[in-house]
Amino acid sequence: MRAVRAVLFFLLSAVIAFTATYVLVVRPRIKAWGFDPEEVELPLPGDDLVAEPSATETRGVTIEAPVSKVWPWLVQMGFGRGGWYSYDAMDKSHPPADRILPEFQSLNAGDILPFGVGSGFRVETVEPERALVLYIDTELARQQADQAIAQGELPESTGRTSFPDFSASWAFYLKPTEDGKTRLIERFRAKTPGNAPANVVLGEIMGTGLVLMARKQMLGIKERVENPLDETAATFESTDEQATHTPELIGSNEVSTEPAVS
């Protein structure tokens, strides 16, 4: 019995120590990465898409290159395109692009940037070399799943999956610095029903998991921009005419018209 109690005491102590370490050391470091109080308060394109969000995360990273070199990497994002430059799970084990892909350099409001088969973000705002805003909500998620089922890309059972009520916007903003560099700012805003436990969980997910994902992604973009593999990536200038565009439209094609951000 004493041996059992000793084991239980050891396990309990380990859990307490791990929790304390996470709360006091790990979590604060995660929350602090890429955090700038001025950027948190900065109005960004797409803020109006999710009014009164349950949780918001704003992070940024400085890239040693002008905005013209960063923008092409944003435009080609998406599953089956350039990838998301983050963890393998986001790209479904497909390695993200390590060079600029001319065939994915045309993007319009209303297009879908896939997150996987039968899922993706709708492009709401495209301001070349300035802002890219993505959006998804319950209705759009259902539409995409139904379309994928009808096309045989997903099994029929997927249609019986219950989609929670939610809406989320994901903004990428490029802010040029006075010394010719770029500040890449990402803002994720999400809203769930007024359920306190759900909002607490959402807040914790966005405060840790989402920050880790965004950190990996932004550092991935930074690495690719600052260390291009070939001369093509180093000298590529983005333009809407470089690829023949065949848009995939789901939902509204309206372009968001946010006020200019200084």
N, C-alpha and C positions, 0 to 999 in steps of 0.2 A: 504493500500500500504506500509506504514511504517513497519507494522508487517511482510509482505512478504520480504521486503528488510532486515529486521533484521534477519529473518530465513536464507535467502540466505547468508548474511554476516557471520552468525554463521557457516553454513555448509562449506563455503569457508575457513574460518579460521581454522576449524577442519581439512580439507583436507591438508591445508598448514602445520599445526602443525604436522599431522601424517607423511607427506612426509619428513619434516625436521627431525623428530625423527628417521625415518627409515634410511635416508641418513647419518645423523650425528652420530647416536648411534647404532641402531640395525644392519645395514649392516656392519659397520666396525667390530663389534664383531663376526658376522657370518663369515666374510672373514678371520678373524684372527684365528679362531679355527683350531687347528691341523696344523697350517702353520709353516714350518721350511724352511728358505731360502736355507740351504744346501741340503735338500731333494728335493726341487723344481729343483735344478740344477743336481741332481743325475741321471745319465743314468739308465733307468730301462728296463727290458725285455718288449718287445711289443711296444717300442717307435717308431719303424720303420713301424708299421702297418698303422699308420695314419700320413703321411708326411705333414708337414706344416698345422697343425690343426688350425681351427678357434678359438678354445678355449681349454684350458687345466686347470685341477684342480689337485693339489697334496696335500693330507692331510695324517696325521699320528697320531698314538696313541701308547703309551707304555703299554704293557701288562706284568703283573707280573707273567710270566711263560716262559719256553723255547719254541723255535719254534716248537718242536715236539708236544707240547700240543695245539698249535694254528692251525697247518695245517689241522687236521681232520675236523675242523669247516668250513674251506674254501672249502674243497673237496666236502662236502655234500650240498653246496648251490644250490638253484634253486627251482622254483615253483614245488610243488608235491614231493620235496625232503626234504632238511632240511630248506628250506625257505631262505629269504635274511636278516633276523635279523634286519629289519628296520621297517618302518611304515606298518600298516595293508594293505594299498592299494597295496603295492608291492607284498604281499603274497596273495592277493585276499581274504582277511579275513581268511586265513588258518594260525593259529598260527605257528610261526617258531619253529624248534626243540629246546628243552631245554636240550638235551643230544646228545652224538655222536651216529650216526646211522651206524652200520657196513655195512649194505647193500648198502650204498652210498659212500664207501670209495675208490672205484676204478674209476679213471678218466683218459681219454686219449685225446690227441689232436684229434680234429674232432668231439668229442662229443658235444651235445647241452645241455647247462644249461637253462632250460625253464624259461621264464619270465612270461608266461601265456600260454593259449591255442593258438597254432599257432604262437608263438613268443619265441625267446630265443637267447642267445649269443653262438657263436661257440667257443669252447675251442681251443686256438691256441698254448699255451705253458703250459706245466706241468713239473715243476721242484720240486719234492717232498721236502717239508719243506723249500722251498725258494721262488718260484714264480708261480703264476697262472695268465694267461692272457686270457681275453675273447675279442671277436670281433663280430661286426655286421655291415652290410651296407645295402644299398637299395636292391641289388640283393638277398642277403640272406633273408631279410625280406619278399620279394615277394615269394621266394621259399617256405618258411615255411608257409605262408598264403595259397598258392596254394595247398600244401600238406595237410593242415588241412581241406580245403574245399573238396578235393578229398576223404578224409577219413570221411567226414560228421561231423567233429568237429567244423566247422565254417559255417555260412550260405553263400550261393552263392554271396550275395550282397557284402561280404567282398572283393571279387576279383575285384570289381569295385573301390575299394578305391585307391586313388592316393598316392603312396609312394614318399615322397620327396627324393631328392638325398642327401645322407649323408653317413658317415662312422664314426665308433666310436670304440675305444679300452678301455678296463677296466682292469687295472693291479693291482694285489695284491702281494705285496713284503714283505717277512719276513726278517728282519735284526736283527740278534742276537746282544745283547749288551754285554759289558764286564762283567757285573754283573749277567749274566744268564737270563736276561729278553728279551723281543721281541719288536721290533718296527715294528708295522703293518703299511705299507705305501700303500695307494691307489692312483692310478693315472688314471684319465679319460681324454681321448683326443678325440675330435670330430671335424669333418670337414663338412661344408656345402658349397654350391656354393658361389662364390664371390659376394654375395648380402649384401651390408653394413647393411641395417636394420635387415635382418635375423641374421647376425653375432652379432649385438648388442644385440638382444633378446636372442640369444643362450648364449652369454657371461653372461648376467644377470641371466639367468636360472641356469647356471653352478656356478655362483658366489654366489647364495643364495639357491635355491631349492636343487641343487645337493649336496652342502656342508651340508645342513640340513639332507638330506637323508644319506650321507656318515657318518656323525657324529653319527646318530642314529644307523647305521649299525655297525660301529667300536666299539662304546660303548656297543652294544649288544653282539658282539663277545668277547670283553674284560670281560664283566660280566659273560658270560658263561664259559670262560676259567678259570677265577680266582675263581669262585664259582660254581663248578660242583655239580650237584644234587645227584650223586651217585658215588660209588667207581669205577664203570666201566668207567665213563667219566674221573675220576681223573687219572686212570692208563693206559688208552688206548694208545697204540703206533700205529701210522699209518703204513700201509703196503699195497702194491698193491695186495697182495694175499688174503686179508681178505674177499673179496666178489666176487662172480661170476659176470663177467662183460659182459653185452650185449650192445655194443655201439650203439648209434643212430647217424648216420653220415649224415651230410648235407654239401656238399662242400668239400674243401680240407682237407686232413689228415696230411699235412705237419706240422712238429714241428718247431716253430721259433727258430733260433739259434743266440740269442743275445750274445754279449760278456759278460764275467763274471763281476759282479758288486761287488766292494769291500765294 
